[in-house]
Amino acid sequence: MAVLEKIRVKMGAFITIIIGVALLSFIVDADTLQSAISMFSSKYDVGEMNGKAISYQDYQKKVDYFTKIHQLTTGQSSLDEQGSEIVNQGAWQDLLSENVIIPTIESAGINVGDDELFDLSQGTQISSVLMREQSFMGADGRFDRSKLVEFIKAIPTDETGNLSTYWSYLEKSMRNDQMFTKYISLLDKSSVQNPAELRRAIEENNVTSDVSFIIQPFGYNADTTVTVSKQEIKEYYNKNKKNFEQKASRDIEYVVFEVQPSAEDINLAKADIEKVYEEFVTTDNVKNFLARNSEAQLSSYYYKKGDLAAVSPAIDSFAFSAPINAVLPVEQNGTVFRAARINDIKEMSDSVFVEHILLENTDKAAAQAKADSLIKVIEGGAAFADVAAANSLDKNPNVVPGQLGWMTQSFMLPGFESVFNTPVNKLVKLETNYGLHIVRASQKTAPSKKVQLAILEKSAVASKETFQKYYSQANDLASKSAGKAENFNAAVKEMNLVTVPAMGIEEGAKTVATYKNARELSRWVYEAKKGEVSQIISLDNKYFFVAAVTGIREAGIPSLEAMESLIKPVLQREKSNEKFYQKVKEMVAGTATLEEMAAKLGTTVSAQSGISFGALGSQTFDPYFIGAVAGAKENTLTGPLKGNIGVYIFKVDARQTGAFFTENDAKSRLQQIFSYKLQQLQGIFEKGAEVQDHRARFF
């Protein structure tokens, strides 16, 4: 809710402006007033879709709605950072659906009727939206229609209206999902490969060529004698300008001051841990002691040798050379102090293969009695899988009945921890949140020595004085810069600091360089002009940034002036390659064989077998070379040919026709291409609707 409150506070300024504009209407003409309102309103738009402005208020309504949905589904009364991100993305995606995606699908003649929607929720074709909904899943983790019916029946009697709100959300999700499914089906049916195309695809992959060839690489350095005119650059720009379209991005240079604990701070942490060390050695209740005094709490995990080496080599060595209750004295690792006590030692497997039978546990006495009865049946010789198939609530169709598979300490169902101590093939009962289980550990890996440790840990924390020291350094740089890049560069040099570049920062970026939670920094970058320098920007209360904007690229197609320095070397390279090609052509003129040409060029003849046109687009060969080989006649000298990486001269020595690439392979490849196209679909929708997303200015 803190995010929502922040939004409401920001709206106060907007309301004040609107009141001011209303008063101005008495003294200015209507056209001037409309222009002023338009200017102010667009400033508070969070985006645009299909030419329609998405106002701050419209987006806020969606945020409020999805906040409620999130609260209903999670039971959380407030949003953490992850929850806020889910809500914000959900709100924006819903606006995209309403204004871009669904209208586009409807324009293709697709719709979902009321009867169809009823069938998706209560008929024979249950929507995948409901099938995935946790609220409607049974104990076996699969869709339970009775839970759905129970939910729908409860809607009229729910005085809070929450069930009705959530059902409306599900209905909209079902309708949108069905619309999109139909649209994908339409596209799929439209992706036709006729018999001629199918035959060609098979031939292109089954016909291979053995080739002898010469290649003269272009080299990396362009010919410095080649010149490129302004007119040539302009012509290239006009011809290729659509390929230059870019997202908005910014470049900065920054100095970061990382707050590090001082020597005094480190000594204080050392004194703190030494103060409680004796109690750590003697306490009978290690768990409670660590909860009160340590940053690391007691873990039930059993470590094997080497597991703790990355944390502390000293602790790892100590753990496997000392007895139970032995204590390692305080050791320092950077700004962290640790002491360790051996809590337990045992021989233990890394992995256990677990089987189970899950029983309903509503009536505990009846469940226990049934479990005892089934245990006797299995001990009497019945196959565990057969008993599980007939009695277990876990009906996973993808595994042998009753099998859960291999478990480790890290990959473990809650409540199953004791399986590591259970003898192989012994049947035991376990209660978990899922119900009552009959459990058998049917296999175990070879046991090895494992140690459970209690670790007392204290980290040095920067004091107020230390914090202020770094802040003062950052403030000194910001003050000397006075908002100007030339001052910033001079101050950096004077203070003997190091600047770091960060290129291509996108609007709303959460990470800048390697620093996370950098939204405040990226937001400032998009508010600043080129050459401006920031005041202090604090990240995570640990990093103080002072940044200068060094480059601005707006969304769209850059100007000719902006692209000139990039186009010129491309043209120089093209003209250099053409000059090189003509030179090779002149050198081999009058020669009749590859060997003679190789001698003229000072190179050798190479050979390659199995080249097929189906390899076009691979990284193995130059596509110009592959295409030319596929179309060349056998035993005929071809070239010189200018490719991407050099000049080729070649001869197809032989061709073979195989049958390894089948009709199914061709259809499978077509489906892969179709799947790739689907991944681009939303981006295509957004580009067609000229979607602009400015949420980062506010959220």
PEFEN-V506835 format. One line per field, one symbol per residue. phi: phi as a letter, one per 20 degrees, with the letter a starting at -180 (. if undefined). psi: psi as a letter, one per 40 degrees, with the letter a starting at -180 (. if undefined). Layout:
phi: ???
psi: ???
This chain:
phi: .ffffffffffgfffgffffffffffccfffffffffffffffdeerbblnefefgffffffffffffffffedmeecdeffffffffffffffffffdcffgffffendbcefffffffdcdedffffffefgfddefemdgcgffffffffegfeeffmfffffffffffffffffgffffffffffeeedfgfffffffffeeeccdcdbdcdffneefffefdcegfffffffffdgffegcefbcdccbdddefdgegffffffffffffdfffffdfecffffffeccfdefdefdedgofdfffagfffffgdccegmfceggcdcmdddccccfeacbebffccedcbcedfdfeffffffffffffffffepffgfffffecffedffecfgneenfccfedbfgndgfffdeggmfecdcdcfeqedecceebbfgfbfccddddeccdfdfffffgfffffffffffffflmdfffgffffffeldcececdmfefmgeccldeelegfffffgeeedfnecfffdedllccddcccfdbccefoeffgffegfefgffffffffffffffffgffegnedcfffffffemccedcbdmecffegnfefcfffffffffeeeflcfcpfcedfdrddcbbfeaccddbfeefffffffffffffffffeffffgfffelfcddfffcd
psi: edddddddddddddddddddddddeeeiiddddddddddddddfheahhfehhhidddddddddddddddddddehdihaddddddddddddddddddecddddddeeeiihiddddddddebdghiddddehddfiadeeihhdddddddddeddehddeddddddddddddddddddddddddddddeghhiddddddddddddhiihhhihhhididhiheehihiddddddddddeddeehiihiiiihihhhhhhiidddddddddddddedddddeiegdddddddeidhihieihiihddedddhdddddddfeiiieihhihihgbehhiiihhdihihiidihhhiihhihfdgddddddddddddddddeeihddddddddiehfheeihhehdahiiddghhheededdehihehhihhhaedahhhihgdiiihiihihhihhhhhihhhiddddddddddddddddddfehddddddddddefihihihifhihehehhbehiffdddddddeeiiheihiahhhhffdhhihihheihhiiahiidddeddddddddddddddddddddddddeheieidddddddefaihiihifhideeheiedihddddddddeiiifhhhaihhadeahihihhdiiihafdhidddddddddddddddddeddddddddefhhhfdedd.
